[in-house]
Amino acid sequence: MEAPRGTLTPKLRDALAQRKAELLAALDLERPVTLRGGVAVPLAALRLAWGMEARGFWITLNGGRLSVQPFEDLTSADRVAVTRWCRHLGALVRYCDEVAG
């Protein structure tokens, strides 16, 4: 994303520099987000699920096994991300099923 030249004023740059640690903490993708019912899912897993849904993928849980469809359209980066966040995505799918059911 780009902004017009001059958008980041010296005053704003100083303010960002003074709160850098706080801003980075807010962007911590490993930080869990607690959903209703006490389900905690890292922000990165939520972003992955939302991003995949926006791209037309379905994440389901069948017999304790996580499935992403259409599997053949997954990139290698998608597969790595799903593998990394598999446990959390499973908890998210169970949570959504309980809320919907």
Secondary structure, DSSP 8 states (H G I E B T S, - for coil): ----TT-S-HHHHHHHHHTHHHHHHHT-TTSEEE-GGG-EEEHHHHHHHHHHHHTT-EEEEETTEEEEESGGG--HHHHHHHHHTHHHHHHHHHHHHHHH-
